[in-house]
Amino acid sequence: MKYILIHRPVGKPDINTMKAAIRIVKSILEDPSSIVSGGKVLAAYSALGQWLYVCVWEAPSMESLIPLISGLRDANVDTRLYI
C-alpha cells in the first residue's frame, strides 16, 4: 500500500534537530527497508524554504512505518500520514 508522509519540524529547528534529521535521511536513502520493514521510498520532495518534507512510501502496513515516525518524533519532527 502507498502512504504519503508530510514532515515538519516542531518549532524552529536548531542545529541538533537538523543533524538528527540528516542522519535519519541518510540511513533511509542507504537502505529504506532497514527503517521500514518491507518498505521503499517511491518519491521524496523537500521544500526547504517552508521546512516541509514530503515522502511517498510503499509499505506492507501502517504499522511498519512506526519506527520511522518514532525516530522522527524523537528528532522533534512532526509527521502526518495520508493513505
mmCIF file as gemmi writes it, N, C-alpha and C atoms, coordinates in Angstrom:
data_model
loop_
_atom_site.group_PDB
_atom_site.id
_atom_site.type_symbol
_atom_site.label_atom_id
_atom_site.label_alt_id
_atom_site.label_comp_id
_atom_site.label_asym_id
_atom_site.label_entity_id
_atom_site.label_seq_id
_atom_site.pdbx_PDB_ins_code
_atom_site.Cartn_x
_atom_site.Cartn_y
_atom_site.Cartn_z
_atom_site.occupancy
_atom_site.B_iso_or_equiv
_atom_site.pdbx_formal_charge
_atom_site.auth_seq_id
_atom_site.auth_asym_id
_atom_site.pdbx_PDB_model_num
ATOM 1 N N . MET Axp A 1 ? 0.841 -1.173 0 1 0 ? 1 A 1
ATOM 2 C CA . MET Axp A 1 ? 0 0 0 1 0 ? 1 A 1
ATOM 3 C C . MET Axp A 1 ? 0.892 1.244 0 1 0 ? 1 A 1
ATOM 4 N N . LYS Axp A 2 ? 0.41 2.314 -0.607 1 0 ? 2 A 1
ATOM 5 C CA . LYS Axp A 2 ? 1.176 3.564 -0.678 1 0 ? 2 A 1
ATOM 6 C C . LYS Axp A 2 ? 0.716 4.533 0.404 1 0 ? 2 A 1
ATOM 7 N N . TYR Axp A 3 ? 1.703 5.228 0.98 1 0 ? 3 A 1
ATOM 8 C CA . TYR Axp A 3 ? 1.444 6.199 2.042 1 0 ? 3 A 1
ATOM 9 C C . TYR Axp A 3 ? 2.194 7.485 1.74 1 0 ? 3 A 1
ATOM 10 N N . ILE Axp A 4 ? 1.552 8.598 2.024 1 0 ? 4 A 1
ATOM 11 C CA . ILE Axp A 4 ? 2.199 9.906 1.892 1 0 ? 4 A 1
ATOM 12 C C . ILE Axp A 4 ? 2.48 10.407 3.297 1 0 ? 4 A 1
ATOM 13 N N . LEU Axp A 5 ? 3.737 10.752 3.552 1 0 ? 5 A 1
ATOM 14 C CA . LEU Axp A 5 ? 4.135 11.283 4.85 1 0 ? 5 A 1
ATOM 15 C C . LEU Axp A 5 ? 4.604 12.712 4.663 1 0 ? 5 A 1
ATOM 16 N N . ILE Axp A 6 ? 4.069 13.608 5.469 1 0 ? 6 A 1
ATOM 17 C CA . ILE Axp A 6 ? 4.481 15.013 5.437 1 0 ? 6 A 1
ATOM 18 C C . ILE Axp A 6 ? 5.148 15.317 6.77 1 0 ? 6 A 1
ATOM 19 N N . HIS Axp A 7 ? 6.398 15.749 6.688 1 0 ? 7 A 1
ATOM 20 C CA . HIS Axp A 7 ? 7.207 16.003 7.877 1 0 ? 7 A 1
ATOM 21 C C . HIS Axp A 7 ? 7.456 17.497 8.027 1 0 ? 7 A 1
ATOM 22 N N . ARG Axp A 8 ? 7.319 17.979 9.266 1 0 ? 8 A 1
ATOM 23 C CA . ARG Axp A 8 ? 7.636 19.376 9.601 1 0 ? 8 A 1
ATOM 24 C C . ARG Axp A 8 ? 8.322 19.396 10.955 1 0 ? 8 A 1
ATOM 25 N N . PRO Axp A 9 ? 9.356 20.202 11.097 1 0 ? 9 A 1
ATOM 26 C CA . PRO Axp A 9 ? 9.977 20.329 12.413 1 0 ? 9 A 1
ATOM 27 C C . PRO Axp A 9 ? 9.013 20.983 13.401 1 0 ? 9 A 1
ATOM 28 N N . VAL Axp A 10 ? 9.124 20.589 14.652 1 0 ? 10 A 1
ATOM 29 C CA . VAL Axp A 10 ? 8.329 21.203 15.711 1 0 ? 10 A 1
ATOM 30 C C . VAL Axp A 10 ? 9.079 22.454 16.146 1 0 ? 10 A 1
ATOM 31 N N . GLY Axp A 11 ? 8.479 23.621 15.91 1 0 ? 11 A 1
ATOM 32 C CA . GLY Axp A 11 ? 9.159 24.877 16.223 1 0 ? 11 A 1
ATOM 33 C C . GLY Axp A 11 ? 10.261 25.161 15.217 1 0 ? 11 A 1
ATOM 34 N N . LYS Axp A 12 ? 11.063 26.152 15.519 1 0 ? 12 A 1
ATOM 35 C CA . LYS Axp A 12 ? 12.184 26.492 14.643 1 0 ? 12 A 1
ATOM 36 C C . LYS Axp A 12 ? 13.302 25.479 14.881 1 0 ? 12 A 1
ATOM 37 N N . PRO Axp A 13 ? 13.724 24.774 13.834 1 0 ? 13 A 1
ATOM 38 C CA . PRO Axp A 13 ? 14.727 23.725 14.037 1 0 ? 13 A 1
ATOM 39 C C . PRO Axp A 13 ? 16.09 24.304 14.428 1 0 ? 13 A 1
ATOM 40 N N . ASP Axp A 14 ? 16.701 23.668 15.421 1 0 ? 14 A 1
ATOM 41 C CA . ASP Axp A 14 ? 18.055 24.062 15.796 1 0 ? 14 A 1
ATOM 42 C C . ASP Axp A 14 ? 19.055 23.128 15.11 1 0 ? 14 A 1
ATOM 43 N N . ILE Axp A 15 ? 20.313 23.353 15.334 1 0 ? 15 A 1
ATOM 44 C CA . ILE Axp A 15 ? 21.348 22.58 14.648 1 0 ? 15 A 1
ATOM 45 C C . ILE Axp A 15 ? 21.275 21.096 15.007 1 0 ? 15 A 1
ATOM 46 N N . ASN Axp A 16 ? 20.943 20.763 16.257 1 0 ? 16 A 1
ATOM 47 C CA . ASN Axp A 16 ? 20.859 19.358 16.654 1 0 ? 16 A 1
ATOM 48 C C . ASN Axp A 16 ? 19.693 18.65 15.98 1 0 ? 16 A 1
ATOM 49 N N . THR Axp A 17 ? 18.573 19.35 15.829 1 0 ? 17 A 1
ATOM 50 C CA . THR Axp A 17 ? 17.426 18.785 15.124 1 0 ? 17 A 1
ATOM 51 C C . THR Axp A 17 ? 17.779 18.52 13.673 1 0 ? 17 A 1
ATOM 52 N N . MET Axp A 18 ? 18.447 19.473 13.046 1 0 ? 18 A 1
ATOM 53 C CA . MET Axp A 18 ? 18.822 19.308 11.641 1 0 ? 18 A 1
ATOM 54 C C . MET Axp A 18 ? 19.829 18.168 11.47 1 0 ? 18 A 1
ATOM 55 N N . LYS Axp A 19 ? 20.786 18.046 12.385 1 0 ? 19 A 1
ATOM 56 C CA . LYS Axp A 19 ? 21.762 16.95 12.313 1 0 ? 19 A 1
ATOM 57 C C . LYS Axp A 19 ? 21.065 15.599 12.441 1 0 ? 19 A 1
ATOM 58 N N . ALA Axp A 20 ? 20.121 15.497 13.383 1 0 ? 20 A 1
ATOM 59 C CA . ALA Axp A 20 ? 19.386 14.247 13.572 1 0 ? 20 A 1
ATOM 60 C C . ALA Axp A 20 ? 18.567 13.913 12.332 1 0 ? 20 A 1
ATOM 61 N N . ALA Axp A 21 ? 17.924 14.906 11.748 1 0 ? 21 A 1
ATOM 62 C CA . ALA Axp A 21 ? 17.121 14.686 10.54 1 0 ? 21 A 1
ATOM 63 C C . ALA Axp A 21 ? 18.001 14.236 9.379 1 0 ? 21 A 1
ATOM 64 N N . ILE Axp A 22 ? 19.165 14.841 9.232 1 0 ? 22 A 1
ATOM 65 C CA . ILE Axp A 22 ? 20.084 14.452 8.153 1 0 ? 22 A 1
ATOM 66 C C . ILE Axp A 22 ? 20.554 13.019 8.351 1 0 ? 22 A 1
ATOM 67 N N . ARG Axp A 23 ? 20.859 12.639 9.597 1 0 ? 23 A 1
ATOM 68 C CA . ARG Axp A 23 ? 21.278 11.265 9.895 1 0 ? 23 A 1
ATOM 69 C C . ARG Axp A 23 ? 20.184 10.273 9.51 1 0 ? 23 A 1
ATOM 70 N N . ILE Axp A 24 ? 18.943 10.6 9.853 1 0 ? 24 A 1
ATOM 71 C CA . ILE Axp A 24 ? 17.821 9.715 9.536 1 0 ? 24 A 1
ATOM 72 C C . ILE Axp A 24 ? 17.649 9.594 8.023 1 0 ? 24 A 1
ATOM 73 N N . VAL Axp A 25 ? 17.715 10.714 7.319 1 0 ? 25 A 1
ATOM 74 C CA . VAL Axp A 25 ? 17.553 10.7 5.863 1 0 ? 25 A 1
ATOM 75 C C . VAL Axp A 25 ? 18.654 9.871 5.209 1 0 ? 25 A 1
ATOM 76 N N . LYS Axp A 26 ? 19.892 10.026 5.651 1 0 ? 26 A 1
ATOM 77 C CA . LYS Axp A 26 ? 20.998 9.245 5.083 1 0 ? 26 A 1
ATOM 78 C C . LYS Axp A 26 ? 20.773 7.751 5.271 1 0 ? 26 A 1
ATOM 79 N N . SER Axp A 27 ? 20.336 7.357 6.461 1 0 ? 27 A 1
ATOM 80 C CA . SER Axp A 27 ? 20.113 5.933 6.702 1 0 ? 27 A 1
ATOM 81 C C . SER Axp A 27 ? 18.947 5.407 5.861 1 0 ? 27 A 1
ATOM 82 N N . ILE Axp A 28 ? 17.938 6.242 5.653 1 0 ? 28 A 1
ATOM 83 C CA . ILE Axp A 28 ? 16.804 5.83 4.816 1 0 ? 28 A 1
ATOM 84 C C . ILE Axp A 28 ? 17.242 5.658 3.369 1 0 ? 28 A 1
ATOM 85 N N . LEU Axp A 29 ? 18.027 6.592 2.858 1 0 ? 29 A 1
ATOM 86 C CA . LEU Axp A 29 ? 18.458 6.51 1.463 1 0 ? 29 A 1
ATOM 87 C C . LEU Axp A 29 ? 19.393 5.331 1.22 1 0 ? 29 A 1
ATOM 88 N N . GLU Axp A 30 ? 20.213 4.986 2.214 1 0 ? 30 A 1
ATOM 89 C CA . GLU Axp A 30 ? 21.122 3.854 2.064 1 0 ? 30 A 1
ATOM 90 C C . GLU Axp A 30 ? 20.361 2.535 2.003 1 0 ? 30 A 1
ATOM 91 N N . ASP Axp A 31 ? 19.372 2.366 2.861 1 0 ? 31 A 1
ATOM 92 C CA . ASP Axp A 31 ? 18.616 1.117 2.912 1 0 ? 31 A 1
ATOM 93 C C . ASP Axp A 31 ? 17.241 1.364 3.537 1 0 ? 31 A 1
ATOM 94 N N . PRO Axp A 32 ? 16.246 1.737 2.721 1 0 ? 32 A 1
ATOM 95 C CA . PRO Axp A 32 ? 14.92 2.059 3.261 1 0 ? 32 A 1
ATOM 96 C C . PRO Axp A 32 ? 14.295 0.931 4.083 1 0 ? 32 A 1
ATOM 97 N N . SER Axp A 33 ? 14.533 -0.314 3.688 1 0 ? 33 A 1
ATOM 98 C CA . SER Axp A 33 ? 13.897 -1.423 4.406 1 0 ? 33 A 1
ATOM 99 C C . SER Axp A 33 ? 14.513 -1.657 5.786 1 0 ? 33 A 1
ATOM 100 N N . SER Axp A 34 ? 15.66 -1.027 6.079 1 0 ? 34 A 1
ATOM 101 C CA . SER Axp A 34 ? 16.222 -1.149 7.429 1 0 ? 34 A 1
ATOM 102 C C . SER Axp A 34 ? 15.43 -0.305 8.426 1 0 ? 34 A 1
ATOM 103 N N . ILE Axp A 35 ? 14.761 0.73 7.949 1 0 ? 35 A 1
ATOM 104 C CA . ILE Axp A 35 ? 13.945 1.591 8.808 1 0 ? 35 A 1
ATOM 105 C C . ILE Axp A 35 ? 12.485 1.156 8.76 1 0 ? 35 A 1
ATOM 106 N N . VAL Axp A 36 ? 11.996 0.893 7.558 1 0 ? 36 A 1
ATOM 107 C CA . VAL Axp A 36 ? 10.61 0.451 7.359 1 0 ? 36 A 1
ATOM 108 C C . VAL Axp A 36 ? 10.667 -0.945 6.757 1 0 ? 36 A 1
ATOM 109 N N . SER Axp A 37 ? 10.368 -1.934 7.57 1 0 ? 37 A 1
ATOM 110 C CA . SER Axp A 37 ? 10.459 -3.325 7.13 1 0 ? 37 A 1
ATOM 111 C C . SER Axp A 37 ? 9.581 -3.565 5.901 1 0 ? 37 A 1
ATOM 112 N N . GLY Axp A 38 ? 10.201 -4.017 4.822 1 0 ? 38 A 1
ATOM 113 C CA . GLY Axp A 38 ? 9.477 -4.286 3.589 1 0 ? 38 A 1
ATOM 114 C C . GLY Axp A 38 ? 9.068 -3.047 2.823 1 0 ? 38 A 1
ATOM 115 N N . GLY Axp A 39 ? 9.578 -1.887 3.216 1 0 ? 39 A 1
ATOM 116 C CA . GLY Axp A 39 ? 9.175 -0.632 2.583 1 0 ? 39 A 1
ATOM 117 C C . GLY Axp A 39 ? 10.201 -0.087 1.619 1 0 ? 39 A 1
ATOM 118 N N . LYS Axp A 40 ? 9.729 0.792 0.754 1 0 ? 40 A 1
ATOM 119 C CA . LYS Axp A 40 ? 10.647 1.508 -0.134 1 0 ? 40 A 1
ATOM 120 C C . LYS Axp A 40 ? 10.106 2.905 -0.402 1 0 ? 40 A 1
ATOM 121 N N . VAL Axp A 41 ? 11.039 3.826 -0.608 1 0 ? 41 A 1
ATOM 122 C CA . VAL Axp A 41 ? 10.676 5.214 -0.901 1 0 ? 41 A 1
ATOM 123 C C . VAL Axp A 41 ? 10.394 5.31 -2.393 1 0 ? 41 A 1
ATOM 124 N N . LEU Axp A 42 ? 9.203 5.764 -2.747 1 0 ? 42 A 1
ATOM 125 C CA . LEU Axp A 42 ? 8.852 5.937 -4.155 1 0 ? 42 A 1
ATOM 126 C C . LEU Axp A 42 ? 9.195 7.337 -4.647 1 0 ? 42 A 1
ATOM 127 N N . ALA Axp A 43 ? 9.063 8.322 -3.761 1 0 ? 43 A 1
ATOM 128 C CA . ALA Axp A 43 ? 9.357 9.713 -4.133 1 0 ? 43 A 1
ATOM 129 C C . ALA Axp A 43 ? 9.6 10.516 -2.864 1 0 ? 43 A 1
ATOM 130 N N . ALA Axp A 44 ? 10.382 11.583 -3.017 1 0 ? 44 A 1
ATOM 131 C CA . ALA Axp A 44 ? 10.641 12.474 -1.88 1 0 ? 44 A 1
ATOM 132 C C . ALA Axp A 44 ? 10.817 13.891 -2.407 1 0 ? 44 A 1
ATOM 133 N N . TYR Axp A 45 ? 10.337 14.853 -1.632 1 0 ? 45 A 1
ATOM 134 C CA . TYR Axp A 45 ? 10.434 16.263 -2.008 1 0 ? 45 A 1
ATOM 135 C C . TYR Axp A 45 ? 10.73 17.076 -0.761 1 0 ? 45 A 1
ATOM 136 N N . SER Axp A 46 ? 11.637 18.006 -0.883 1 0 ? 46 A 1
ATOM 137 C CA . SER Axp A 46 ? 12 18.871 0.235 1 0 ? 46 A 1
ATOM 138 C C . SER Axp A 46 ? 11.773 20.323 -0.164 1 0 ? 46 A 1
ATOM 139 N N . ALA Axp A 47 ? 10.88 21 0.54 1 0 ? 47 A 1
ATOM 140 C CA . ALA Axp A 47 ? 10.643 22.427 0.327 1 0 ? 47 A 1
ATOM 141 C C . ALA Axp A 47 ? 11.362 23.162 1.449 1 0 ? 47 A 1
ATOM 142 N N . LEU Axp A 48 ? 12.653 23.389 1.275 1 0 ? 48 A 1
ATOM 143 C CA . LEU Axp A 48 ? 13.488 23.92 2.347 1 0 ? 48 A 1
ATOM 144 C C . LEU Axp A 48 ? 13.006 25.262 2.868 1 0 ? 48 A 1
ATOM 145 N N . GLY Axp A 49 ? 12.549 26.13 1.994 1 0 ? 49 A 1
ATOM 146 C CA . GLY Axp A 49 ? 12.075 27.435 2.441 1 0 ? 49 A 1
ATOM 147 C C . GLY Axp A 49 ? 10.841 27.338 3.322 1 0 ? 49 A 1
ATOM 148 N N . GLN Axp A 50 ? 10.138 26.222 3.236 1 0 ? 50 A 1
ATOM 149 C CA . GLN Axp A 50 ? 8.925 26.008 4.028 1 0 ? 50 A 1
ATOM 150 C C . GLN Axp A 50 ? 9.154 25.058 5.195 1 0 ? 50 A 1
ATOM 151 N N . TRP Axp A 51 ? 10.355 24.498 5.323 1 0 ? 51 A 1
ATOM 152 C CA . TRP Axp A 51 ? 10.638 23.471 6.325 1 0 ? 51 A 1
ATOM 153 C C . TRP Axp A 51 ? 9.616 22.343 6.218 1 0 ? 51 A 1
ATOM 154 N N . LEU Axp A 52 ? 9.43 21.873 5.007 1 0 ? 52 A 1
ATOM 155 C CA . LEU Axp A 52 ? 8.438 20.841 4.734 1 0 ? 52 A 1
ATOM 156 C C . LEU Axp A 52 ? 9.09 19.74 3.907 1 0 ? 52 A 1
ATOM 157 N N . TYR Axp A 53 ? 8.831 18.5 4.278 1 0 ? 53 A 1
ATOM 158 C CA . TYR Axp A 53 ? 9.368 17.353 3.558 1 0 ? 53 A 1
ATOM 159 C C . TYR Axp A 53 ? 8.219 16.407 3.267 1 0 ? 53 A 1
ATOM 160 N N . VAL Axp A 54 ? 8.138 15.935 2.034 1 0 ? 54 A 1
ATOM 161 C CA . VAL Axp A 54 ? 7.078 15.019 1.634 1 0 ? 54 A 1
ATOM 162 C C . VAL Axp A 54 ? 7.724 13.754 1.09 1 0 ? 54 A 1
ATOM 163 N N . CYS Axp A 55 ? 7.278 12.611 1.585 1 0 ? 55 A 1
ATOM 164 C CA . CYS Axp A 55 ? 7.779 11.323 1.107 1 0 ? 55 A 1
ATOM 165 C C . CYS Axp A 55 ? 6.598 10.432 0.754 1 0 ? 55 A 1
ATOM 166 N N . VAL Axp A 56 ? 6.751 9.678 -0.314 1 0 ? 56 A 1
ATOM 167 C CA . VAL Axp A 56 ? 5.757 8.677 -0.686 1 0 ? 56 A 1
ATOM 168 C C . VAL Axp A 56 ? 6.423 7.32 -0.483 1 0 ? 56 A 1
ATOM 169 N N . TRP Axp A 57 ? 5.83 6.517 0.361 1 0 ? 57 A 1
ATOM 170 C CA . TRP Axp A 57 ? 6.355 5.203 0.704 1 0 ? 57 A 1
ATOM 171 C C . TRP Axp A 57 ? 5.426 4.118 0.198 1 0 ? 57 A 1
ATOM 172 N N . GLU Axp A 58 ? 5.997 3.006 -0.189 1 0 ? 58 A 1
ATOM 173 C CA . GLU Axp A 58 ? 5.233 1.783 -0.384 1 0 ? 58 A 1
ATOM 174 C C . GLU Axp A 58 ? 5.645 0.874 0.765 1 0 ? 58 A 1
ATOM 175 N N . ALA Axp A 59 ? 4.665 0.479 1.571 1 0 ? 59 A 1
ATOM 176 C CA . ALA Axp A 59 ? 4.947 -0.328 2.757 1 0 ? 59 A 1
ATOM 177 C C . ALA Axp A 59 ? 3.833 -1.348 2.944 1 0 ? 59 A 1
ATOM 178 N N . PRO Axp A 60 ? 4.156 -2.468 3.599 1 0 ? 60 A 1
ATOM 179 C CA . PRO Axp A 60 ? 3.142 -3.505 3.783 1 0 ? 60 A 1
ATOM 180 C C . PRO Axp A 60 ? 1.968 -3.076 4.66 1 0 ? 60 A 1
ATOM 181 N N . SER Axp A 61 ? 2.228 -2.18 5.629 1 0 ? 61 A 1
ATOM 182 C CA . SER Axp A 61 ? 1.156 -1.733 6.523 1 0 ? 61 A 1
ATOM 183 C C . SER Axp A 61 ? 1.554 -0.414 7.174 1 0 ? 61 A 1
ATOM 184 N N . MET Axp A 62 ? 0.564 0.256 7.775 1 0 ? 62 A 1
ATOM 185 C CA . MET Axp A 62 ? 0.867 1.488 8.517 1 0 ? 62 A 1
ATOM 186 C C . MET Axp A 62 ? 1.78 1.194 9.694 1 0 ? 62 A 1
ATOM 187 N N . GLU Axp A 63 ? 1.593 0.049 10.319 1 0 ? 63 A 1
ATOM 188 C CA . GLU Axp A 63 ? 2.402 -0.31 11.481 1 0 ? 63 A 1
ATOM 189 C C . GLU Axp A 63 ? 3.885 -0.39 11.139 1 0 ? 63 A 1
ATOM 190 N N . SER Axp A 64 ? 4.207 -0.757 9.91 1 0 ? 64 A 1
ATOM 191 C CA . SER Axp A 64 ? 5.62 -0.851 9.522 1 0 ? 64 A 1
ATOM 192 C C . SER Axp A 64 ? 6.283 0.523 9.46 1 0 ? 64 A 1
ATOM 193 N N . LEU Axp A 65 ? 5.492 1.589 9.412 1 0 ? 65 A 1
ATOM 194 C CA . LEU Axp A 65 ? 6.035 2.951 9.386 1 0 ? 65 A 1
ATOM 195 C C . LEU Axp A 65 ? 6.318 3.502 10.787 1 0 ? 65 A 1
ATOM 196 N N . ILE Axp A 66 ? 5.894 2.796 11.826 1 0 ? 66 A 1
ATOM 197 C CA . ILE Axp A 66 ? 6.059 3.293 13.2 1 0 ? 66 A 1
ATOM 198 C C . ILE Axp A 66 ? 7.517 3.575 13.564 1 0 ? 66 A 1
ATOM 199 N N . PRO Axp A 67 ? 8.489 2.709 13.24 1 0 ? 67 A 1
ATOM 200 C CA . PRO Axp A 67 ? 9.879 3.04 13.591 1 0 ? 67 A 1
ATOM 201 C C . PRO Axp A 67 ? 10.354 4.345 12.952 1 0 ? 67 A 1
ATOM 202 N N . LEU Axp A 68 ? 9.968 4.593 11.725 1 0 ? 68 A 1
ATOM 203 C CA . LEU Axp A 68 ? 10.34 5.836 11.039 1 0 ? 68 A 1
ATOM 204 C C . LEU Axp A 68 ? 9.708 7.039 11.735 1 0 ? 68 A 1
ATOM 205 N N . ILE Axp A 69 ? 8.425 6.972 11.98 1 0 ? 69 A 1
ATOM 206 C CA . ILE Axp A 69 ? 7.713 8.091 12.604 1 0 ? 69 A 1
ATOM 207 C C . ILE Axp A 69 ? 8.229 8.335 14.022 1 0 ? 69 A 1
ATOM 208 N N . SER Axp A 70 ? 8.505 7.263 14.758 1 0 ? 70 A 1
ATOM 209 C CA . SER Axp A 70 ? 9.035 7.409 16.125 1 0 ? 70 A 1
ATOM 210 C C . SER Axp A 70 ? 10.411 8.057 16.122 1 0 ? 70 A 1
ATOM 211 N N . GLY Axp A 71 ? 11.271 7.634 15.193 1 0 ? 71 A 1
ATOM 212 C CA . GLY Axp A 71 ? 12.601 8.231 15.105 1 0 ? 71 A 1
ATOM 213 C C . GLY Axp A 71 ? 12.543 9.705 14.77 1 0 ? 71 A 1
ATOM 214 N N . LEU Axp A 72 ? 11.649 10.07 13.874 1 0 ? 72 A 1
ATOM 215 C CA . LEU Axp A 72 ? 11.498 11.481 13.529 1 0 ? 72 A 1
ATOM 216 C C . LEU Axp A 72 ? 10.906 12.275 14.688 1 0 ? 72 A 1
ATOM 217 N N . ARG Axp A 73 ? 9.975 11.674 15.41 1 0 ? 73 A 1
ATOM 218 C CA . ARG Axp A 73 ? 9.396 12.353 16.573 1 0 ? 73 A 1
ATOM 219 C C . ARG Axp A 73 ? 10.471 12.624 17.62 1 0 ? 73 A 1
ATOM 220 N N . ASP Axp A 74 ? 11.371 11.664 17.815 1 0 ? 74 A 1
ATOM 221 C CA . ASP Axp A 74 ? 12.475 11.854 18.763 1 0 ? 74 A 1
ATOM 222 C C . ASP Axp A 74 ? 13.41 12.973 18.318 1 0 ? 74 A 1
ATOM 223 N N . ALA Axp A 75 ? 13.428 13.255 17.006 1 0 ? 75 A 1
ATOM 224 C CA . ALA Axp A 75 ? 14.251 14.343 16.467 1 0 ? 75 A 1
ATOM 225 C C . ALA Axp A 75 ? 13.441 15.642 16.343 1 0 ? 75 A 1
ATOM 226 N N . ASN Axp A 76 ? 12.294 15.719 17.037 1 0 ? 76 A 1
ATOM 227 C CA . ASN Axp A 76 ? 11.416 16.902 17.026 1 0 ? 76 A 1
ATOM 228 C C . ASN Axp A 76 ? 10.843 17.212 15.647 1 0 ? 76 A 1
ATOM 229 N N . VAL Axp A 77 ? 10.459 16.163 14.935 1 0 ? 77 A 1
ATOM 230 C CA . VAL Axp A 77 ? 9.834 16.333 13.624 1 0 ? 77 A 1
ATOM 231 C C . VAL Axp A 77 ? 8.433 15.73 13.687 1 0 ? 77 A 1
ATOM 232 N N . ASP Axp A 78 ? 7.422 16.541 13.374 1 0 ? 78 A 1
ATOM 233 C CA . ASP Axp A 78 ? 6.029 16.101 13.345 1 0 ? 78 A 1
ATOM 234 C C . ASP Axp A 78 ? 5.754 15.45 11.994 1 0 ? 78 A 1
ATOM 235 N N . THR Axp A 79 ? 5.071 14.307 12 1 0 ? 79 A 1
ATOM 236 C CA . THR Axp A 79 ? 4.76 13.596 10.761 1 0 ? 79 A 1
ATOM 237 C C . THR Axp A 79 ? 3.263 13.381 10.661 1 0 ? 79 A 1
ATOM 238 N N . ARG Axp A 80 ? 2.723 13.711 9.51 1 0 ? 80 A 1
ATOM 239 C CA . ARG Axp A 80 ? 1.316 13.418 9.21 1 0 ? 80 A 1
ATOM 240 C C . ARG Axp A 80 ? 1.296 12.341 8.139 1 0 ? 80 A 1
ATOM 241 N N . LEU Axp A 81 ? 0.408 11.397 8.311 1 0 ? 81 A 1
ATOM 242 C CA . LEU Axp A 81 ? 0.328 10.24 7.433 1 0 ? 81 A 1
ATOM 243 C C . LEU Axp A 81 ? -0.988 10.272 6.669 1 0 ? 81 A 1
ATOM 244 N N . TYR Axp A 82 ? -0.896 10.103 5.357 1 0 ? 82 A 1
ATOM 245 C CA . TYR Axp A 82 ? -2.082 10.069 4.496 1 0 ? 82 A 1
ATOM 246 C C . TYR Axp A 82 ? -2.05 8.787 3.676 1 0 ? 82 A 1
ATOM 247 N N . ILE Axp A 83 ? -3.216 8.193 3.521 1 0 ? 83 A 1
ATOM 248 C CA . ILE Axp A 83 ? -3.324 6.948 2.75 1 0 ? 83 A 1
ATOM 249 C C . ILE Axp A 83 ? -3.821 7.271 1.363 1 0 ? 83 A 1
